[in-house]
Amino acid sequence: MAGAKPITIVGGGLAGLTLGIGLRQRGVPVTLHEAGHYPRHRVCGEFISGRGQDSLARLGLRELIKQAGAVSAQTAAFFTATQSSAPRPLPAPAICLSRFALDVALADKLRALGGELIEGERVAAENIGEGLVRATGRRVQVEPGGSRWFGLKIHARNVTLAADLEMHVSSNGYVGLCKINGGEVNVCGLFRKRASNPGDAPNGRDLLLGQPGSPLRERLAGAAFDEDSFCAVAGLLLRPEQAAARTELCVGDAITMIPPVTGNGMSMAFESAELAVAPLAAWSRGETPWSVARRKIARDCDTAFARRLAWAKWLQRLVLTPALQNPLAALATHSDWFWRMAFEHTR
Ligand SMILES: Cc1cc2nc3c(=O)[nH]c(=O)nc-3n(C[C@H](O)[C@H](O)[C@H](O)COP(=O)(O)OP(=O)(O)OC[C@H]3O[C@@H](n4cnc5c(N)ncnc54)[C@H](O)[C@@H]3O)c2cc1C
């Protein structure tokens, strides 16, 4: 695109890479700065579910993800320390692929389309103004008090699951087990710790293994863990935020993070990236001022995400209330209505 204004993206996770690809497909010059290197393991359940799958299809990326080894998830089951729901079909299939394989596939695609991808460079991201997009991922919780959220992930072999996705809840969080590429199982958990209890230091491996005697502990009893895949992330801010409240142009978790129990954060990264492509291409061609493009993207993202963010907040509260966990397991077994409602309203 002769004379097109370039766009710089800060952050090469799913949102930044997908946006870069979409812009290159429209001939926009793109430079993307990523603090880390590819491939790398990320704390993520690696379960892609929801409308982001359609965004990937429209951007021509479904085949790429399939070739990278993605597997389909069709069933799910819910476990507490003492109860199990029967496996149920997911209302719509999910696709599961390690971030180790997914991020590098997207990074290679961006480069193949002529995007400039600079790895190992952390950009001072205070001033994200005209021509710059913030795709730097989750924001860190800074407020004192309350609960502190942290996430852990490891891959394992020799694990036989009752369903393609198993959710195991406990009093301090939940662990998802999900089949991914290469015959491995993703073991990923979100946990909370009271800020008022600093002595209660988490032991990552023990938390992911579950309480002695729990169905989770039993499931992972014979697992062979890939130690290199273990990773952790802390300070997660799970309060819903609006894109329109920001002065910067943001995509993905940089707008807001949906509670991971939904398995919808990656979808929101893909969707927000897709929503940003056309307005940014129009800015690049000189047809729209930056402020107009930024406001349109923010409005479209807020419209797309408001309902699911509200439902996700309540679903996470329900799932993490110990007294409600066994009734929820029973509902998940007996009520098709509840199962569908929880699934459909959070994506
Ligand atoms: C425990 C847990 C489980 C989850 N499970 C799932 C799941 O099963 N399904 C699902 O859909 N979602 C899940 N998610 C959410 C999902 O991982 C995120 O929503 C998704 O990764 C967001 O993509 P992103 O591109 O916005 O951010 P990220 O993938 O975090 O990428 C941001 C990138 O920006 C880079 N960066 C940051 N600052 C700078 C800087 N200053 N300069 C340069 N680079 C920078 C970082 O290195 C990073 O690579 C989970 C999250 C957690 C915590």
The ligand as a Tripos MOL2 file, in Angstrom:
@<TRIPOS>MOLECULE
LIG
   53    58     1     0     0
SMALL
NO_CHARGES

@<TRIPOS>ATOM
      1 C1         -4.4630  -19.3590   34.6560 C.3       1 LIG1
      2 C2         -4.9330  -18.9040   33.3030 C.ar      1 LIG1
      3 C3         -5.5770  -19.7970   32.4620 C.ar      1 LIG1
      4 C4         -6.0520  -19.3710   31.2260 C.ar      1 LIG1
      5 N1         -6.6850  -20.2810   30.4150 N.ar      1 LIG1
      6 C5         -7.2330  -19.8770   29.2600 C.ar      1 LIG1
      7 C6         -7.9130  -20.7950   28.4260 C.ar      1 LIG1
      8 O1         -7.9680  -22.0010   28.6610 O.2       1 LIG1
      9 N2         -8.5200  -20.3120   27.3040 N.ar      1 LIG1
     10 C7         -8.4550  -18.9910   26.9640 C.ar      1 LIG1
     11 O2         -9.0290  -18.6120   25.9430 O.2       1 LIG1
     12 N3         -7.7570  -18.1030   27.7090 N.ar      1 LIG1
     13 C8         -7.1460  -18.5150   28.8490 C.ar      1 LIG1
     14 N4         -6.4380  -17.6280   29.6050 N.ar      1 LIG1
     15 C9         -6.3370  -16.2310   29.1530 C.3       1 LIG1
     16 C10        -5.3710  -16.0730   27.9790 C.3       1 LIG1
     17 O3         -4.1210  -16.6440   28.3000 O.3       1 LIG1
     18 C11        -5.2060  -14.5830   27.6620 C.3       1 LIG1
     19 O4         -6.4680  -14.0000   27.5730 O.3       1 LIG1
     20 C12        -4.4470  -14.3460   26.3680 C.3       1 LIG1
     21 O5         -3.1360  -14.8280   26.4790 O.3       1 LIG1
     22 C13        -4.4100  -12.8540   26.0560 C.3       1 LIG1
     23 O6         -3.6020  -12.6010   24.9380 O.3       1 LIG1
     24 P1         -2.8460  -11.2030   24.8250 P.3       1 LIG1
     25 O7         -2.1350  -11.2310   23.5170 O.co2     1 LIG1
     26 O8         -3.7520  -10.0980   25.1230 O.co2     1 LIG1
     27 O9         -1.7820  -11.2260   26.0070 O.3       1 LIG1
     28 P2         -0.5150  -12.1590   26.1900 P.3       1 LIG1
     29 O10        -0.7010  -13.4660   25.5310 O.co2     1 LIG1
     30 O11        -0.2120  -12.1200   27.6480 O.co2     1 LIG1
     31 O12         0.6510  -11.3990   25.4130 O.3       1 LIG1
     32 C14         1.1480  -10.1370   25.8110 C.3       1 LIG1
     33 C15         2.5760  -10.0510   25.2930 C.3       1 LIG1
     34 O13         3.0740   -8.7280   25.4670 O.3       1 LIG1
     35 C16         4.4460   -8.8080   25.8120 C.3       1 LIG1
     36 N5          4.7750   -7.5440   26.4760 N.ar      1 LIG1
     37 C17         4.2760   -7.0740   27.6350 C.ar      1 LIG1
     38 N6          4.7900   -5.8390   27.9010 N.ar      1 LIG1
     39 C18         5.6320   -5.5540   26.8660 C.ar      1 LIG1
     40 C19         6.4390   -4.4320   26.5700 C.ar      1 LIG1
     41 N7          6.4880   -3.3690   27.3680 N.pl3     1 LIG1
     42 N8          7.1940   -4.4620   25.4280 N.ar      1 LIG1
     43 C20         7.1450   -5.5500   24.5970 C.ar      1 LIG1
     44 N9          6.3820   -6.6280   24.8530 N.ar      1 LIG1
     45 C21         5.6320   -6.6360   25.9560 C.ar      1 LIG1
     46 C22         4.5320  -10.0260   26.7100 C.3       1 LIG1
     47 O14         5.8390  -10.5570   26.7320 O.3       1 LIG1
     48 C23         3.5320  -10.9680   26.0390 C.3       1 LIG1
     49 O15         4.1400  -11.8380   25.1230 O.3       1 LIG1
     50 C24        -5.8900  -18.0280   30.8250 C.ar      1 LIG1
     51 C25        -5.2050  -17.1320   31.6430 C.ar      1 LIG1
     52 C26        -4.7240  -17.5690   32.8800 C.ar      1 LIG1
     53 C27        -3.9870  -16.6090   33.7580 C.3       1 LIG1
@<TRIPOS>BOND
     1     1     2 1
     2     2     3 ar
     3     2    52 ar
     4     3     4 ar
     5     4     5 ar
     6     4    50 ar
     7     5     6 ar
     8     6     7 ar
     9     6    13 1
    10     7     8 2
    11     7     9 ar
    12     9    10 ar
    13    10    11 2
    14    10    12 ar
    15    12    13 ar
    16    13    14 ar
    17    14    15 1
    18    14    50 ar
    19    15    16 1
    20    16    17 1
    21    16    18 1
    22    18    19 1
    23    18    20 1
    24    20    21 1
    25    20    22 1
    26    22    23 1
    27    23    24 1
    28    24    25 2
    29    24    26 1
    30    24    27 1
    31    27    28 1
    32    28    29 2
    33    28    30 1
    34    28    31 1
    35    31    32 1
    36    32    33 1
    37    33    34 1
    38    33    48 1
    39    34    35 1
    40    35    36 1
    41    35    46 1
    42    36    37 ar
    43    36    45 ar
    44    37    38 ar
    45    38    39 ar
    46    39    40 ar
    47    39    45 ar
    48    40    41 1
    49    40    42 ar
    50    42    43 ar
    51    43    44 ar
    52    44    45 ar
    53    46    47 1
    54    46    48 1
    55    48    49 1
    56    50    51 ar
    57    51    52 ar
    58    52    53 1
@<TRIPOS>SUBSTRUCTURE
     1 LIG1         1 GROUP 0 **** ****
